[in-house]
């Protein structure tokens, strides 16, 4: 009996142990269930919190974008109001008829740029010049003999020579008093010195000599009451150009330059458009601009405001403009005993992203311009901004109406170098070492595989020159051309002399 009771006690102990383990397992499962519920609640809370944060961030982004849109709108409204004020100031002295004609011209040209205190009448008035007995923008009769003001003057002289020898057409833009007439005469004289057989015609609002072309019967003084002669010159020029287009490629190399000078072109183009509404002279100029370089044919248009549409070329878009060399001048000058400024054309393009696309390049050009403007303002000497493949900013040297020989120009360059760098008079001017960028460019030309002329665009793509800006590359190229380390054909094509 006792043994039986003991056996039952053992079995009951086993059952109680099993029951305890079961209860412990249930308790553990209940605890895990509660923990999972807590995890789920926390995860849900995190998701809700992140959604709330995303919603708040999105609301803030929308608010910021709205603020930016409102600010941009206010800026545009302010600009519109300022433009209206400028327009009212520009047309203040006009009659209602003149104002109506001006508005019509703006609608047709779409890109009017009258600068500073200019009015339409002042812009197209050929008599608004600095006369010879006044202190002009560039002193007549002066020659580059070392009257040195700024180290960029040799670069300016080299740029003018490049423009004279360039195959492509050029727009010379400068307000009255900026030295436009003297600069144009220098370009013509340089062309005639390089190519005595050049076929040059001039249409102008004034009866100037233009380096002796008037005496040869090549200058047409525009008469708005009888514009037929000017129209005939343009048509004959274009006919000669079309005859060149029929020549075989082998016969194009020996063609002398065929050039049409359009002086004071704003007033002439305006009158031609009125007299010959069905005559598309702009289409002829566009043809010469885009294709004429292949046949040594170009035009040089002298304008008094940065209004390239006044050329008569309706399709003067960004791509077309790249085919046109730009030479812009600004100056402080004295007329009728009063000081006047004409820097507006230059300062306009410094804020034009469609003319100088890169913001960094615009800032570099602006910095150079402000440096030279101070010298220009102090000394009544013009400052130039030119685009010949790349932008050049320089102070204009003293020019003469007569073309200087190459020897005298070289003497001027050597003199400028001696004044700036050569501390030892016994040293030759070319003993100055090349700059770092010039050395790298020269190494590039020496090591390039393809021995064909290179452009500024080719240099910008080269890995070894990737660390230099476009303006630095332009300065380096000018330095190498000056030292005769490389050759330039005047059309943004550079090569080594032995290629």
Buried (B, 14 or more C-beta within 10 A) or exposed (E): EEEEEEEEEEEEEEEEEEEEEEEEEEEEEEEEEEEEEEEEEEEEEEEEEEEEEEEEEEEEEEEEEEEEEEEEEEEEEEEEEEEEEEBEEBBEEBEEEBBEBBEEBBEEBEEBBBBBEBBBEBBBBBEBBBEEEEEBBBBBEBBBBBBBBBBBBBBBBBBBBBBBBBBBBBBBBBBBBBBBBBBBBBBBBBBBBBBEEBBBBBBBBBEBBBBEBBEEEBBBBBEBEEBEEBBEBBEEBBEBBEEBEEEEEEEEEEBEBBBBBBBBBBBBBBBBBEBBEEBEBBBBBBBBBBEBBEBBBBBBBBBBBBBBBBBBBBEBEEEBBEBBBBBBBBBBBBBEEEEBBBBBBBBBBBEEEEBBEEEEBBEBBBEBBEBBBEBBBEBBBBBBBBBBBBBBBBBBBBBBBEBBEEEBBEBBBBBBBBEEEBEEEEEEBEEBEBBEBBBBBBEBBEEBEEEEBBBBEBBBEBEEBEEBBBBBBBBBBBBBBBBEBBBBEBBBBBBBEEB
